[in-house]
Each structure stands twice: as C-alpha cells, then as structure tokens.
Amino acid sequence: MKTGSVRLGVDIGGTFTDVVLEKAGAQFSTKVLTTYAAPENAIIEGMHQVCAKAGVSPGQIDQIIHGTTLATNALIERRGAKTALITTQGFRDVIEMRTESRFEQYDLNLTLPEPLLPRQMRFTVAERVNAKGEVMIALDRAEVDAVVDRIAQAGFESVAVGLIHSYLNPAHERLIRDVLAEKLPAVAVSLSSEVSPQMREYERFNTVVANAYIKPLMASYLGRLEDRLRSEGVACRIFLMHSGGGIISIQNAADFPVRLVESGPAGGAVFAAHIAARYGLDKVLSFDMGGTTAKICLIKNQTPKTSRVFEVARTYRFKKGSGMPISIPVIDMVEIGAGGGSLAHVDSLRQIRVGPESAGSEPGPACYGRGGDRPAVTDADLVLGKLDAKNFAGGAFTLDYGASVYALTDDIGDSLDMHPSEAAFGVAEVVDENMANAARVHAVENGEDLSDYTMIAFGGAAPLHAGRLCEKLGVNRLIVPPGAGVGSAIGFLRAPFSFEANRSVYMKLSDFNAGLIRALLTELRDEATGFVRTCDAVSPIQAEFKVYMRYVGQGWEIPIQLTEAQAMAPDAATFLARFEEDYAKLFARTVAGLDVEITVWSVNATTPPEQVARVAQHSGGKPAAAQGLQSVFDAAIGRFVDCQKIARSALQPGDSLTGPGVIFEDETTIILPSSRDAICQPDGCIDISVKPGA
C-alpha cells in the first residue's frame, strides 16, 4: 500500500464486531455488538465510528481486510444451503462412517455427530480412479445426466463433488461440473480436487461438503457487504483473511469459503507474531479470549504453527475427534468455549461448568441488560471487581451489577449455598482452569514446555484473565499490546497476501523421483502465486515449501520445511535428513531400518512480511501515579484486595506499576495480580512479569 494510505480491519466475532482504522501509523478502533441477522450492519456502524475518530470519510479508505465467524457459525448451527453430494458408487456413506474412531473410549452411549448431509442427499455414480490416478471405470455421461436431473427435481442450491482419488486425476469431477453448469447454471458447485486435493477421503469429502454447504450463504453475504459499502461511498477493494494467516480476494473467498472458517483467530495469531518479532521472542503463547471462545496458539521463531487439518463444531465439549474435520491450511490452535459470554451452570454432580454455550450479543450476559438471565463469565468478572460497570466499552453502555448478582445467585449460589462473590470466584476459576488445561495439553502434544514461553494476550476478555492464567501455567512474562481488545482486527492489517496450494502424491524415499518432484512443486508454486496475483499485481512473491512425511506403516505425517534450493533440486538424502531432524525433535528418537514416505506436498506463496523494528525495552522505571483504588478479587490469595487503578492512556514509556493493579482502556481491562509487576514499554505494550522472589 502507498504511504499515508487509510486501511480498515474488521473482525466479526460471536459477541462484538471489532473495527480498526489505520491512518499514517495511527490507529482508531471501536467495538460494536454483532448484528446476527445482517452482520454487515455492525461493520457499517463501526466504520462510521472510526472514520469520525480519524477525521476521514468512508470514501477515503484505500483497503478493507475482513475476517468473520459467519462460515464457522453456519457449520455449527447447521444453517447452510440445501446441498447434495455426488460421490463414487460404494462411498456414499463415508461422511457418516467417519474413521470409526471413538473419541470418548469408555462412553457406552457415545453419539457420533450427524453428518452435514443425510443419506438421501448423497448421490453416486459408477466410476473409479485408482491410487495411481489411473481410470479403472470410465464415467458415463448419461449416468451423470440422470443424477443431475434428480438433483434438479429436488431443488438443491449447492452441489459438492467428491470422487475417490480425484486429487490425482480430477477429470471425472470436472466432467460432472460441466454437466451441472449446462443443466443447472444457478447452482453452486464445489469440487474436492480444487477445495482439498489431498488423500484421506473422509476428510476430503467432509471439506468439500462443508465448502458447498456454506458457499451460497457466504456469496450472498459478501455480495451484500460489497453493495452496502459501495452505497456508503467506499470504492476500494475488499479482501478476506483466511485460516492460514494470509489475505485473499473477495472472489477467491466466495469460491472457497471453507478457507474462512478460522479467519478471525488466524488474524489474532498474526497479531501476536508481529508483537513477538518486535520483542525478539522465539517462544510465544498467543492467548486470544473474546466474547464466545478462547484461542491458544504456539508461536515459534515469530511464526505461528500451522496444520492442514482441524476440527470445527465439536459436540463433546470441544473434545478432539468429536467435530467435523476440515482439510485446509490453517494456523494450528486450540479453541475452547471460554469467552466473556460463556454461560455457567451447575451439573448433575453439583460441579460448576462453564461453556461451551455462549450468550453472544443477543441477549448477551445478564449484566448487559438485553434480556439475558443466565450467568456468564462477564457477570463473574463484574462481581469480582474486574470490570467498571460505568466505564464498560469506553462508557458505551452501563453494566447492571444487580443483574449479575441475581443470575449468579439463581443459577449457582442457591444450588451450592454460595455467596454471589463466591459463586463468581467459582465460575472464574473454572473457566481459567479450563483454559490452562487446554494450553497444557496443546503444549504436550507439540513437545513444548510452557515455562520457557512468553504469553501475549489480546481480545476483549483476555487481559482480564491472562495474569491468573500465567500463574496457573508457570509462565513468567506476559505482554498486553496496545489495541489488545481489537487484536485480531489489527492482525488483519499485518497479514501478507498469501495462498497455500497442496496436493497428495504418494512417494517412498526408496522410489524417489527428483524430476517428478521438481515438476510437482513448480506447478504448486505457480498455482499459489496465481491466487496471490489476483490480490497484488506488483509486490514480490516468495514461496515456502513443505512436505508431509512419515515412516512406512505410520498413520499420520509430520510437516517438513524445505528451502527453495532443496525443493527445486530435490535429493533423497536431504529429504531424509530433514525428516529425521524434525522427527527426533518431536519424539526424541528416529526409527532405524524403516523406509520413509511422502504423502502431501505444499507450497505457500506470500508477499514479503512487514518489516518490524525491534523495541528498545525498559527494564525499570518510575512508579505510575494511581488514579484511585478498585477492589478486585485476587484468586491466588482468595480475597478482595485494593488495587491501584490507572488509565492506560496515562501511562508513559518506563512507567511501572506494582501489583495488585488495574489498567483500564476503552476496549478491555488489564488485571495485574498481586504476584506481578508491570512496566510500560516504548511501543505502549504493558510488560508484566513475576515479582522478584514471588
């Protein structure tokens, strides 16, 4: 973008829509309640607010980057289009049979999640491509015509096409698309060979079905958004944040909406990686807590960890294996139902439970005064003194303390014979322990020790809980950056244009074919670069190469990063050395005598990352002048304590604050536990660390 450009980042969350405008290095932000029926309304309202703050008109905006939970919510709530699946004869029930694994091994009444499409919405054709991409049974055009006629009679709005081994030979899928385009031009079509050209038919079929299921909904929303923005005088291009941490065009987003499923959280991880680069931190735990969920991500060497499969809409309290697997490039994070709007209740064992159900913004927590009568995490935070009822969201509205007390008493206190503040303490501790446990498990699964990590916290609710989370995890340093309350939206403005192309081509190292590999990776690089060029026609583009490898006989692969030189001049010995190096890091050993195989090849094309200037950090400074006292419950010592209270805007670089303390701003509040000290760094970050001797 040109110097002095005006850019807008918009993140639609489950409770709030965050809007950030960046002009000449200055940022102007706001939070407005998400409008579920028409999400674009909240965007327009927020845009006008930040434009007024910045003194610009909507017509002066040069670029809009948008992330949304709309795709995720449509999958969770089953609000997608009437969708059909066309698949290979004999594979009609793949998305219902799943992998036959039991994610809760000892539950005798285990209920598997229902597939997105019931059996009567799944159609088959007699065709077969083998695992080498060779046609064994040719596809009969007349049979396709008959199936499409049945789909037309049933009135389907969208069609997913997923044939066996089509990632190696997509000819049959393309023929079906041609017939659909000829007979049903108004119906949306998604091909698995384009959406997710990877092995494992359950994940691939599920991904193409999910893409087709939300495609009409997202196309309609993106079209309405463009029209509304144009009517407000906005003439610039609109881009979307995708799950892999980059930006794609609005047209690509409409074609592959499944890539938007984790777009908001991905923006948060990019934001945290940017802060990590400013501070030269190689091990960071990103903690993003909003109104509906909390997201935890490991960031090493200023780069978020990525994956090619993740789950959405888990049905067993976000238990791994209980959701719909989506096979696309994604930033790897753990997500749990623990946000400010997460609802608390007492279960049959008389234990306090929090989430995953959320009050969202309609009606919201009880204290919002919008009709909610059940206790949420925000209600507990208010009763524990973490929030100022008269200065919530910059004074946008007043919180109802009495409503929080009533809800906590009615749903928790009366059942467990607890005082309202004790019930609030219970709710807060449960949600904090849920998040801490999720972080521990995620770290162990990735072979990491969190005591070596620095936490970066953002999202409207994260700074309220991050200090306590650090105490539970043994994390000694916490950084809360400026704009933490709207961190994901800021992350959108830091993200590069990027697109990852991947494909499954099975190859053992003993059958290494350097010419085939070079041609395949070149083709993938050209494909990914083509997508990026639709967004940015002038910037240089760099390619990142990755292969997924495993020992023969193993069920899952590990990602292996390659340099461009290693990818373009492939050598079996180099591939093996890189695999053994990364395998040993994960499992502390290698396996002698076993052949190694490659299953997936990947190239990510991206514009160069933004250059980040290192911060000259303060290690000590003068005490900040408190602006009063606020009584806050300190969970570590189990009682209310008087905290020094200060506006974040009043802090100057080098100012320090000794815990307990409260640092408040429009979008969030930082709670400084008794065990921590804080210092304001030159870039405005609040740097929190353990007190000496604590």
C-alpha positions in Angstrom: 0.0 0.0 0.0 1.1 3.6 -0.7 2.5 5.7 2.1 -0.3 7.5 4.0 -3.0 5.1 2.9 -6.1 4.5 5.0 -6.8 0.9 5.8 -9.7 -0.8 7.7 -9.6 -4.1 9.5 -12.9 -5.7 10.5 -13.4 -8.8 12.7 -16.9 -10.1 13.2 -16.9 -12.1 16.5 -19.7 -14.0 18.3 -20.3 -11.1 20.6 -18.6 -8.0 19.3 -17.6 -6.7 15.8 -14.1 -5.1 16.1 -13.2 -2.3 13.7 -9.7 -0.7 13.4 -8.8 2.1 11.0 -5.1 2.8 10.4 -4.0 6.2 9.0 -0.4 7.4 8.8 0.7 5.0 11.5 -2.1 6.0 13.9 -4.9 3.6 14.9 -8.5 4.3 15.7 -10.7 1.5 16.9 -14.1 0.6 18.2 -16.2 -2.4 19.3 -19.9 -2.7 18.4 -22.3 -5.5 19.2 -22.5 -8.1 16.4 -25.8 -7.9 14.4 -26.6 -11.6 13.7 -29.4 -11.1 11.2 -27.3 -8.8 9.0 -23.6 -8.8 10.1 -22.8 -6.0 7.6 -24.9 -3.6 9.7 -22.3 -3.7 12.5 -19.5 -3.2 10.1 -21.1 0.0 8.7 -21.8 1.3 12.2 -18.2 0.6 13.3 -16.7 2.0 10.1 -18.5 5.3 10.6 -17.4 5.5 14.3 -13.7 5.0 13.4 -13.9 7.3 10.4 -15.3 10.0 12.7 -12.4 9.5 15.2 -9.8 9.7 12.4 -11.4 12.6 10.6 -11.8 10.8 7.3 -14.7 9.9 5.1 -15.5 6.2 4.1 -14.6 7.2 0.5 -11.0 7.8 1.6 -10.5 4.2 2.7 -7.9 2.5 0.4 -8.3 -1.1 1.6 -10.6 -3.2 3.7 -9.5 -6.5 5.2 -12.2 -8.6 6.8 -12.5 -11.7 8.9 -15.7 -13.3 10.0 -17.1 -16.2 12.1 -20.1 -16.4 9.7 -18.8 -19.5 8.0 -18.0 -21.2 11.3 -21.4 -20.4 12.8 -23.2 -21.7 9.7 -21.5 -25.0 10.2 -22.1 -25.2 13.9 -25.7 -24.1 13.7 -26.4 -26.1 10.5 -27.7 -23.0 8.7 -26.2 -23.8 5.3 -27.7 -24.3 1.8 -29.7 -27.3 0.7 -26.7 -29.3 -0.5 -26.2 -32.5 -2.5 -23.1 -34.7 -2.6 -22.1 -36.7 -5.8 -19.6 -39.4 -5.0 -18.2 -42.7 -6.3 -20.5 -45.7 -6.0 -19.8 -47.6 -2.8 -18.6 -44.4 -1.0 -21.9 -42.8 -0.3 -21.7 -43.2 3.5 -18.0 -42.2 4.0 -19.0 -38.9 5.7 -21.3 -40.8 8.1 -19.0 -43.7 8.8 -16.2 -41.2 9.6 -13.0 -43.0 10.7 -14.8 -45.3 13.2 -12.5 -44.0 16.0 -14.0 -43.5 19.4 -13.1 -40.1 20.8 -14.5 -41.0 24.2 -13.3 -44.6 24.6 -15.3 -45.6 27.6 -18.6 -43.9 26.9 -21.0 -46.8 26.2 -23.6 -44.3 25.0 -21.3 -42.4 22.6 -23.2 -40.5 20.0 -21.3 -39.6 16.8 -22.0 -36.2 15.3 -24.5 -36.2 12.5 -23.0 -35.6 9.0 -23.9 -32.3 7.3 -25.9 -34.1 4.7 -28.3 -37.0 5.4 -28.1 -40.1 3.2 -31.0 -39.1 0.9 -29.0 -36.0 -0.1 -26.0 -38.1 -1.2 -25.9 -39.5 -4.8 -23.4 -41.9 -6.5 -22.0 -42.5 -10.0 -20.3 -45.7 -11.2 -16.7 -44.6 -11.8 -13.3 -45.5 -10.4 -9.8 -44.0 -10.3 -7.1 -46.0 -8.6 -4.5 -44.8 -6.1 -2.1 -44.1 -9.0 -4.6 -41.8 -10.8 -5.4 -44.4 -13.5 -9.0 -44.7 -14.7 -10.3 -48.2 -13.9 -14.0 -47.5 -14.6 -14.8 -44.6 -17.0 -17.5 -42.1 -16.1 -20.7 -42.5 -18.2 -22.1 -39.1 -19.2 -25.6 -40.5 -19.4 -25.5 -41.6 -15.8 -24.3 -38.1 -14.7 -27.2 -36.6 -16.7 -29.6 -38.8 -14.8 -28.2 -37.9 -11.4 -28.2 -34.2 -12.2 -31.9 -34.5 -13.3 -32.7 -35.9 -9.8 -30.8 -33.1 -8.2 -32.7 -30.6 -10.2 -36.1 -32.1 -9.3 -35.2 -32.0 -5.6 -34.3 -28.2 -5.7 -30.8 -28.3 -4.4 -29.0 -24.9 -4.1 -25.4 -26.3 -4.0 -23.6 -29.5 -5.0 -20.4 -31.0 -3.7 -18.5 -33.4 -5.9 -16.1 -35.8 -4.2 -14.8 -38.8 -6.1 -12.3 -41.4 -4.9 -8.7 -40.5 -5.7 -9.7 -37.4 -7.7 -6.8 -35.5 -6.1 -4.6 -37.5 -8.5 -6.9 -37.3 -11.5 -9.7 -34.7 -11.5 -11.1 -35.4 -15.0 -14.3 -37.1 -13.7 -15.1 -34.4 -11.2 -14.6 -31.8 -13.9 -17.0 -33.7 -16.3 -19.7 -33.6 -13.6 -19.1 -29.9 -13.1 -19.6 -29.4 -16.8 -22.9 -31.2 -16.8 -24.1 -29.2 -13.7 -23.1 -25.9 -15.4 -25.0 -26.9 -18.5 -28.2 -28.1 -16.8 -28.2 -26.1 -13.5 -26.2 -22.9 -14.1 -27.6 -21.2 -11.0 -26.5 -24.0 -8.6 -23.2 -23.5 -6.8 -20.6 -26.3 -7.4 -17.6 -27.4 -5.3 -15.0 -30.0 -6.4 -12.9 -31.8 -3.9 -10.0 -31.8 -6.3 -10.0 -28.0 -6.1 -11.1 -27.4 -2.5 -8.9 -30.0 -0.9 -6.8 -32.2 -3.3 -5.5 -34.4 -0.5 -5.6 -38.1 0.4 -8.0 -39.5 3.1 -11.5 -39.5 1.6 -13.4 -38.8 4.8 -11.6 -35.5 5.5 -11.6 -34.5 1.8 -15.3 -35.3 1.3 -16.2 -33.6 4.5 -14.3 -30.5 3.5 -15.9 -30.2 0.0 -19.3 -30.8 1.6 -18.7 -28.0 4.1 -17.5 -25.7 1.3 -20.6 -26.4 -0.8 -22.9 -26.1 2.3 -21.7 -22.5 3.1 -20.9 -21.3 -0.4 -24.3 -19.7 -1.2 -24.6 -18.1 2.2 -21.1 -16.6 2.0 -21.6 -15.5 -1.6 -24.8 -13.7 -0.5 -23.2 -12.1 2.5 -20.1 -10.9 0.6 -22.3 -9.5 -2.2 -24.5 -7.6 0.3 -21.4 -6.3 2.1 -19.9 -5.0 -1.2 -23.2 -3.3 -2.1 -23.6 -1.7 1.4 -20.0 -0.4 1.4 -20.5 1.0 -2.2 -23.7 2.7 -1.1 -21.6 4.3 1.8 -19.1 5.7 -0.7 -16.4 3.0 -0.2 -14.8 2.4 -3.6 -11.7 0.4 -2.5 -11.1 -3.4 -2.9 -12.2 -5.7 -0.1 -10.1 -8.7 1.0 -10.7 -11.6 3.3 -8.5 -13.1 6.0 -8.1 -16.9 5.5 -7.5 -19.6 8.1 -3.8 -19.9 7.1 -2.9 -16.4 8.2 -3.0 -14.6 4.9 -5.2 -12.4 2.8 -7.2 -13.5 -0.3 -9.5 -11.7 -2.7 -13.2 -11.5 -2.1 -13.8 -13.6 -5.2 -11.5 -16.4 -4.0 -13.2 -16.2 -0.6 -16.6 -16.7 -2.3 -15.2 -19.7 -4.3 -13.5 -21.3 -1.3 -15.5 -20.1 1.8 -14.3 -23.1 3.9 -10.9 -21.4 4.0 -12.5 -18.6 6.1 -13.6 -20.9 8.9 -10.8 -19.8 11.3 -10.2 -16.3 9.8 -10.7 -14.3 13.0 -8.5 -16.4 15.2 -5.9 -16.5 12.4 -5.7 -12.7 12.5 -5.0 -12.9 16.2 -2.1 -15.2 15.7 -0.6 -12.9 13.1 -1.0 -10.0 15.5 0.8 -12.0 18.3 3.6 -13.0 15.9 4.1 -9.3 15.0 4.5 -8.4 18.6 6.9 -11.3 19.1 9.0 -10.0 16.3 9.1 -6.5 17.8 10.4 -8.1 21.1 12.7 -10.7 19.5 10.8 -13.5 21.2 11.2 -17.0 19.8 8.7 -18.8 22.1 5.3 -17.2 22.5 2.0 -18.5 23.7 -0.8 -16.5 22.0 -3.9 -16.1 24.2 -7.0 -14.7 22.5 -10.2 -14.5 24.6 -13.2 -12.8 23.2 -16.9 -13.0 23.9 -17.6 -16.6 22.7 -14.3 -18.6 22.7 -10.7 -18.6 23.8 -7.9 -19.5 21.3 -4.4 -20.6 22.3 -1.6 -20.8 19.7 2.1 -21.7 19.9 4.3 -19.2 18.0 8.0 -20.2 17.5 10.6 -18.0 15.8 7.9 -15.4 15.3 5.8 -17.8 13.1 2.5 -19.4 14.2 2.4 -23.2 14.0 0.3 -24.4 11.1 -1.6 -27.5 10.2 -3.5 -28.9 7.3 -6.5 -30.4 9.2 -8.6 -29.0 12.0 -12.0 -29.6 13.5 -15.0 -27.4 13.7 -18.2 -27.8 15.6 -17.0 -30.3 18.2 -20.0 -31.8 20.0 -18.3 -33.2 23.2 -17.2 -30.0 25.0 -14.7 -29.3 22.2 -13.2 -32.8 22.6 -10.7 -33.7 19.9 -12.3 -36.1 17.4 -15.9 -35.1 18.1 -16.2 -32.5 15.3 -16.1 -32.1 11.6 -12.5 -32.3 10.2 -11.8 -29.7 7.6 -8.7 -30.4 5.5 -7.3 -27.0 4.6 -4.2 -25.0 5.5 -4.8 -23.4 8.9 -3.0 -21.9 11.8 -2.8 -24.6 14.4 -4.5 -23.6 17.7 -6.7 -25.0 20.4 -10.1 -23.4 20.7 -12.4 -23.8 23.7 -15.8 -22.5 24.7 -14.5 -20.0 27.2 -15.3 -16.4 26.4 -16.9 -13.4 28.2 -20.3 -14.6 27.1 -19.8 -18.3 28.0 -22.6 -19.4 30.3 -22.2 -21.1 33.6 -24.3 -23.7 35.3 -24.3 -26.5 37.9 -24.3 -30.0 36.6 -25.8 -33.2 38.0 -22.6 -33.8 40.1 -23.1 -30.3 41.7 -20.0 -29.0 39.9 -19.7 -25.6 38.2 -19.4 -25.9 34.5 -18.7 -23.1 32.0 -19.4 -23.1 28.3 -19.4 -24.1 25.5 -22.8 -22.4 25.2 -22.5 -18.6 24.9 -24.9 -15.7 25.4 -23.3 -14.0 22.4 -24.5 -10.4 21.9 -28.2 -11.3 21.7 -29.1 -11.3 24.5 -25.6 -11.3 26.0 -24.6 -11.7 29.7 -27.1 -10.8 32.3 -25.3 -7.5 33.1 -25.8 -6.2 29.5 -29.5 -5.7 30.3 -30.6 -7.1 27.0 -32.8 -9.9 28.3 -30.1 -12.4 29.4 -30.9 -14.0 32.7 -28.2 -16.7 33.0 -24.7 -16.0 34.4 -21.8 -15.6 32.0 -18.1 -15.1 32.6 -18.5 -11.4 32.2 -21.1 -11.4 35.1 -18.5 -13.2 37.3 -15.8 -10.7 36.3 -18.1 -7.8 37.2 -18.9 -9.2 40.6 -15.2 -9.9 41.3 -14.4 -6.2 40.6 -12.5 -6.8 37.4 -14.8 -4.5 35.4 -16.1 -1.0 36.0 -19.8 -1.1 35.5 -19.9 2.6 34.5 -17.0 2.5 32.1 -17.5 -0.7 30.0 -16.5 -0.5 26.4 -15.4 3.1 26.8 -18.7 4.0 28.5 -20.8 2.8 25.5 -23.2 1.3 28.0 -23.5 0.7 31.7 -23.4 -2.8 33.1 -26.1 -3.9 35.5 -24.3 -5.2 38.7 -27.5 -6.3 40.3 -28.5 -8.4 37.3 -25.1 -10.2 37.5 -25.6 -10.9 41.3 -29.1 -12.2 40.6 -28.1 -14.5 37.8 -25.1 -15.9 39.8 -27.3 -16.5 42.8 -30.2 -18.0 40.9 -28.1 -20.5 38.8 -25.1 -21.1 41.0 -25.3 -19.7 44.5 -28.7 -21.2 45.5 -27.8 -24.6 44.2 -24.4 -24.7 46.0 -25.2 -22.5 49.0 -22.7 -19.8 47.9 -22.5 -16.1 48.4 -22.6 -14.3 45.0 -18.9 -13.4 45.1 -18.0 -17.0 46.0 -20.1 -18.2 43.0 -18.4 -15.7 40.8 -15.0 -16.9 42.1 -16.0 -20.5 41.2 -17.0 -19.5 37.7 -13.8 -17.6 37.1 -11.6 -20.3 38.5 -13.4 -23.0 36.4 -13.0 -21.0 33.2 -9.4 -20.1 33.9 -8.6 -23.8 34.7 -10.3 -24.9 31.5 -8.1 -22.6 29.5 -5.0 -23.5 31.4 -5.6 -27.2 30.9 -6.2 -26.7 27.2 -2.9 -24.9 27.0 -1.1 -27.6 28.9 -2.5 -30.4 26.6 -1.7 -28.4 23.4 1.9 -27.8 24.6 2.4 -31.5 25.5 1.0 -32.6 22.1 3.7 -30.4 20.5 6.5 -31.4 22.8 6.8 -27.9 24.4 7.5 -26.7 28.0 5.4 -23.5 28.6 7.7 -22.3 31.4 10.0 -21.2 28.6 7.3 -19.2 26.9 6.1 -15.6 27.0 2.3 -15.0 26.8 0.9 -12.4 24.5 -2.8 -11.7 25.5 -5.4 -9.9 23.4 -9.1 -10.0 22.8 -11.7 -8.2 24.9 -11.6 -10.6 27.8 -8.0 -12.0 27.7 -6.3 -9.2 29.7 -8.9 -9.8 32.5 -7.8 -13.4 32.8 -4.2 -13.6 31.4 -2.5 -12.8 34.8 -4.2 -15.7 36.5 -3.6 -18.0 33.6 0.1 -17.2 33.8 0.1 -18.1 37.5 -1.6 -21.5 36.7 0.8 -22.3 33.8 4.0 -21.1 35.4 4.5 -18.5 32.6 6.7 -15.7 34.0 6.2 -13.0 31.4 3.0 -11.5 29.9 2.7 -8.8 27.3 -0.5 -7.0 26.6 -0.1 -4.9 23.4 -1.9 -1.6 22.5 -5.2 -2.3 20.9 -5.4 -5.7 22.7 -9.2 -5.5 22.7 -9.3 -5.5 18.9 -6.1 -7.6 18.3 -7.5 -9.8 15.6 -8.6 -6.8 13.5 -5.1 -5.3 13.9 -3.7 -8.6 12.8 -5.6 -8.4 9.6 -3.7 -5.2 8.8 -0.3 -7.0 9.4 -1.0 -10.1 7.4 0.5 -10.7 3.9 -1.3 -11.7 0.8 -0.9 -15.4 0.6 -2.3 -18.7 -0.6 -1.3 -22.3 0.0 -1.6 -24.9 -2.7 -1.3 -28.5 -1.7 -1.7 -32.0 -3.3 -1.4 -35.6 -2.3 1.1 -37.6 -4.4 2.4 -40.7 -2.6 6.1 -41.5 -2.9 8.6 -43.5 -0.9 12.1 -42.2 -0.5 13.3 -45.6 -1.9 11.4 -44.7 -5.1 12.5 -41.0 -5.1 11.8 -39.3 -8.4 13.6 -35.9 -8.5 12.1 -34.9 -11.9 8.5 -35.6 -10.8 9.0 -33.7 -7.5 10.5 -30.7 -9.2 7.6 -30.5 -11.7 5.0 -31.0 -8.9 6.4 -28.3 -6.7 6.8 -25.9 -9.6 3.2 -26.5 -10.6 2.0 -25.9 -7.0 4.1 -22.7 -6.8 2.6 -21.4 -10.0 -0.9 -22.2 -8.7 -0.4 -20.5 -5.4 1.3 -17.5 -7.0 -1.6 -17.1 -9.4 -4.0 -16.7 -6.5 -1.8 -14.1 -4.8 -1.5 -12.1 -8.1 -5.3 -11.6 -8.1 -4.8 -9.5 -4.9 -1.4 -7.9 -5.5 -0.1 -7.4 -9.0 3.2 -5.7 -8.1 4.8 -6.9 -4.9 7.5 -9.6 -5.0 6.2 -13.1 -4.1 8.2 -15.7 -2.2 7.4 -19.4 -2.0 7.5 -21.5 1.1 7.9 -25.3 0.5 6.6 -28.0 2.8 6.3 -31.8 2.6 4.4 -34.2 4.9 6.4 -37.3 5.7 6.1 -40.4 7.9 7.7 -43.8 8.4 6.0 -46.5 6.3 3.2 -48.0 8.3 2.5 -44.9 10.4 -0.9 -43.4 10.3 0.0 -39.7 10.3 2.7 -37.4 8.9 4.8 -34.5 10.2 5.4 -31.3 8.2 8.9 -30.8 7.0 10.0 -27.3 5.8 12.3 -27.1 2.8 14.3 -24.2 1.4 13.6 -23.2 -2.2 17.0 -24.7 -3.2 16.1 -28.0 -1.5 12.7 -28.0 -3.3 14.0 -27.1 -6.7 16.9 -29.5 -6.6 15.4 -32.4 -4.7 17.6 -35.0 -3.2 16.5 -38.1 -1.2 19.4 -37.8 1.3 18.4 -34.2 2.1 14.8 -35.1 2.5 15.6 -37.9 4.9 18.0 -35.8 6.9 15.3 -33.1 7.3 12.7 -35.6 8.3 14.9 -37.3 10.9 15.9 -34.0 12.4 12.3 -32.9 12.9 11.1 -36.4 13.9 13.8 -36.5 16.6 12.7 -33.1 18.0 9.2 -34.3 18.4 9.8 -37.9 19.6 13.4 -37.8 20.9 14.4 -40.7 18.6 14.3 -41.9 15.0 13.4 -45.4 13.8 16.2 -47.4 12.1 15.6 -49.6 9.2 12.2 -48.2 8.1 11.6 -46.6 4.8 10.1 -43.1 4.8 7.2 -41.9 2.6 5.8 -38.5 1.5 2.0 -38.1 1.3 1.3 -34.4 0.8 3.2 -31.6 -1.0 2.6 -28.0 -0.2 3.7 -24.5 -1.5 2.6 -21.3 0.2 3.1 -18.2 -2.0 3.2 -15.0 0.0 4.1 -11.3 -0.3 7.1 -10.4 2.0 6.2 -9.9 5.6 6.1 -6.4 7.0 9.4 -5.2 8.3 9.3 -5.0 12.1 11.5 -2.6 14.1 12.8 -4.0 17.4 11.7 -2.3 20.6 14.4 -0.8 22.9 12.9 -2.3 26.1 12.8 -0.7 29.5 13.8 -2.9 32.4 12.7 -0.5 35.2 11.2 3.0 35.6 9.3 5.4 37.8 6.1 4.4 39.6 2.9 5.4 37.7 0.6 7.8 39.5 -2.5 5.9 40.5 -5.9 7.5 39.8 -7.7 5.8 42.6 -8.4 2.3 44.1 -10.6 -0.5 42.9 -11.4 -3.6 44.9 -10.7 -6.7 42.9 -10.8 -10.4 43.9 -7.3 -12.0 43.7 -7.8 -15.7 43.1 -4.3 -16.7 44.1 -4.8 -15.4 47.7 -8.6 -15.9 47.8 -9.8 -12.5 48.8 -10.6 -9.0 47.6 -7.6 -6.6 47.5 -7.4 -2.8 46.9 -5.8 -2.3 43.5 -4.1 0.8 42.2 -6.2 2.0 39.2 -4.8 3.8 36.2 -5.9 4.6 32.6 -3.6 3.0 30.1 -3.6 6.3 28.2 -2.0 8.0 31.2 1.0 5.6 31.2 4.2 6.9 29.7 7.1 4.7 28.5 9.1 3.5 31.5 6.2 3.9 34.0 5.9 1.0 36.3 3.0 -0.4 38.4 3.3 -2.9 41.3 0.6 -5.5 41.6 -2.2 -5.7 42.5 -3.4 -3.2 39.9 -6.0 -2.4 37.3 -5.1 -0.8 34.0 -8.2 0.2 32.1 -8.9 1.3 28.5 -11.9 1.5 26.2 -11.8 -2.0 24.7 -10.5 -4.0 27.7 -9.1 -4.0 31.2 -5.8 -5.5 32.4 -5.9 -7.1 35.8 -2.4 -7.2 37.5 -2.3 -9.9 40.2 -0.5 -9.4 43.5 2.3 -11.6 42.3 3.1 -9.4 39.2 4.7 -6.1 38.3 4.2 -4.2 35.1 6.1 -1.7 33.1 5.0 0.4 30.0 7.3 -0.2 27.1 8.2 2.4 24.4 5.7 0.9 21.9 2.8 1.0 24.5 2.9 -2.7 25.4 2.3 -3.4 29.1 5.1 -5.8 30.0 4.1 -7.9 33.1 6.5 -10.2 35.0 6.8 -12.1 38.2 7.8 -10.0 41.2 11.3 -10.7 42.4 11.2 -13.5 45.0 7.5 -14.3 44.3 
